[in-house]
Amino acid sequence: MEFKTIIEPFRIKSVEQIQLSTAEQRQKFIREAHYNPFLLRSNQVIIDLLTDSGTSAMSADQWAAIMRGDESYAGAESWYRFESAVSDLTGMPFILPAHQGRAAERILYSIRGGKDKMFVSNTHFDTTRANIEFTGAMAMDIPVKESANFSSEERFKGNLDLKLLEDQILANGPENMGGVIVTVTNNSGGGQPVSFSNLKEVSRICRQHNVMLILDACRIAENAYFIREFEKGCEQYSYSEIARMMCDLCDAVIMSAKKDALVNMGGFLALRDKKLADECIQSLIITEGFTTYGGLSGRDMEAIAVGLKEVFNPDYLRYRVRSTGYLGDSLKKSGIPVMSPSGGHAVYIVASEFYSHIPVNQYPGQTLVCELYKAGGIRAVEVGSVMFGKYDEKGDLIPARYELVRLAIPRRVYTQSHIDYVIEVCDHVYKNRKEARGMKITYEPGFLRHFTSRFEPV
């Protein structure tokens, strides 16, 4: 018999104090941070849902593995354990460690990118797009049409549009395609999973046209859960087997280990082609470190090797996805517009519907993240026209595809009572939504502006 109550499949062995604050203090804190939650100090935050990247709680086995970290510059035993775990996951012969996913992205896309090159994806995330566009290449999103229907219960809204993929390859020419990137799960598209059948078709098209297929696998275990549970014909495989099958369809795998490897720092690039690997290794040595550490300490590699095994535990994955769904379903019951169904790592509030009275050029998502912080000390992130908006030649805003706010849930960190508190705060902010005003930007950098931009209320 299965009960309704979701319990955390772990016991808490160590705790970290949360510093509580008053509404008056938070008003001051967010004003001093120029209405950008990225600029808050962590001890000013009560519940931190800014990101699930690098914010996991590590297990006792991971901490034990850290103690045997071999910090030799070259050929450390920790490297060989790391390499073995990554090889088991990806099946690829060339593995390059990196200090995090965006470092692996920079290495690969600086070689594959350049002027007149085109990359297509189900949806590029912020650092992916920045690393591509920094080389002069173009980054285009071609998600399936169902991804725009926020209320639909379609399970694989992260899929890539196969017709648009073929159209883009033919329009640009296969020789001008830097690569096709499939992100699992599709973070910027609401954390929605990709089906195995869709990835298989993408792989077929790429091989037919000799175009490189890259898997952004930072949440591959969560995506494997959705495939096994909801895709017919896949229930016979384990979660780890499905993940390996996904990698087998691709030419390269990039992973920020700060997500589904359950660690605070690390990543890797795995490749099939030796010539490309040799080029990437030279960049790795120049910018990250030697080939057997790549910017990581031995203890980091030990924790990753353990985390890549733990993350496929069925009890953990069931808890992870169901607890995220609990937050999304509860917000929906309160009338709050959220993207349905909930993904594995986050719940996405549709800020453009939440604040229907705030125009897009006054950044409703940025307004919402500030209001959530002021009301309850919750730190979230805008995934909309602050993160992805551009300007036309006249300086007018070209809005992002969606105006969302992401509540990203750190792994093994918060209990159900913390999530119940988040639900209560969101409900309060929603009931008082008509009082909210939009935001304007007072400072922004050229790239990745959401990290350091400054705002003030309109």
C-alpha positions, 0 to 999 in steps of 0.5 A, a space after each residue: 500500500 502506498 500512502 499519500 504523505 511524502 517522506 524524505 528517504 533519509 535521516 538528518 545527521 547535521 543541521 545548518 541554522 536558518 537566520 530568520 528575519 522580519 518583513 522590515 529587515 527584508 525590505 531594507 535588504 532587498 533595497 540594498 541589493 538593488 532589487 536583485 536577489 542574486 545580490 543578497 547575502 545568504 544569511 538574509 535568506 530564509 528559504 533559498 530556491 534561487 537554484 538547485 545547482 551546487 546546493 545539494 546536501 551530501 550523504 554520509 558516504 560522500 563525506 566519507 569518500 571526501 576523506 580519501 581524496 587524492 590531491 596528486 597533481 597528475 594521475 590521482 586515484 580520485 581521478 580514476 574513480 571519477 573517470 570510472 563513474 562518468 564512463 559507466 554513465 556515458 559510455 564515452 572514451 574521452 572524459 574531461 573533468 571541469 570545475 562546473 558545467 559552464 566551464 565544459 560548455 566554454 571548452 566545447 563551444 569555443 571550438 565548435 562555435 564561431 561566426 556563421 555557426 548555428 546551434 539549436 536546442 529544445 531551449 538553451 539555458 543562460 550560460 549555454 547561450 552566453 558561451 555560444 553567442 560569445 563565439 559569434 555563433 547563433 543559438 536558436 530554441 526549437 521546442 515542441 509547440 506543446 511547451 507553450 501550453 502551460 496548463 496541458 498535462 502532456 508529460 514530455 514538453 521538453 521535446 525538440 521539434 523534429 520538423 523545425 530541426 530538419 528545416 534548420 539543418 537544411 536552411 543553414 547547411 549541415 557544415 554550418 551547424 555547430 551542434 544540436 543540444 538537447 537539455 534534460 530536463 529542459 530547464 529554461 522550458 519549465 523543467 520539462 522532461 524529454 522523451 526517449 523516443 524524441 531523443 532517438 529521432 533527434 539522434 537519427 536526424 543528426 546522424 543522417 546529416 552528420 551534425 553533432 548531437 550534444 546532451 546537456 545531462 545535468 538532470 539526467 537522472 530526473 529525466 530518466 525517472 519520467 521516461 521510465 514512469 510515463 513512456 510506454 516500453 521503457 518500464 522494463 529498464 532501470 533509471 541508470 540503464 535509461 540514462 546510459 541509453 540516452 548517452 548512447 544516442 549522442 556524440 558528446 555529454 556535458 554535465 554540471 555535476 552540481 545538479 544530479 551528481 549531488 555535489 557542491 562543485 564539479 562537472 565534465 565533458 565526455 566525447 566520442 571523437 578523438 580529434 575533437 577530444 584532443 582539441 578540447 584537452 589543450 583548452 582544458 590544460 590552458 584554462 582549467 588544469 591538467 587532464 586528471 583534475 581539470 579544476 577539481 580537487 581530488 575530494 570533489 571527484 570522490 564526491 561526484 563518483 559516489 553521487 552519480 551512483 546515489 542519484 539513481 536510487 529509486 526511493 530518492 528519485 520517487 521522493 524527489 519528483 513527488 515532493 516537487 509535484 507536491 509544491 506545484 499541485 498545492 500552488 495550483 490549488 491556490 489558483 496560482 498560475 504554474 507550468 503543468 505538470 511540475 518537472 523534477 527539480 523546480 516549479 515554475 510560476 507564470 509571472 505574466 499571468 500572476 501579474 497580468 497588470 504589469 507589462 513585459 517591459 516592466 519585468 513581472 518576473 523580477 517583481 515577483 521574485 522581490 515580492 516573494 522575498 519581502 513577504 517570506 524571505 524566499 529567494 527565487 529566480 526570474 526566467 523571463 525577459 531579464 534573463 533572456 530578453 534582448 534589444 532591437 536596433 532602437 533599444 526597445 525590448 524584445 521579450 523572452 518567449 516566456 515570463 516565468 519565476 523558478 522555484 528550484 528545490 535543492 536536493 535533500 535540503 528542505 523538509 515538507 514543513 519548509 515547502 508548506 511555508 513556501 506555499 503559504 508565502 506564495 498564496 499571500 503574495 498572490 492574494 495581494 498581487 494587485 498592489 505590486 508594481 513593475 521594475 526598471 533596470 538601472 544598470 546591466 552588463 553585456 552578458 548574463 545580465 540577470 546575475 548583476 543587474 540593478 533595478 528599482 520599482 517603477 
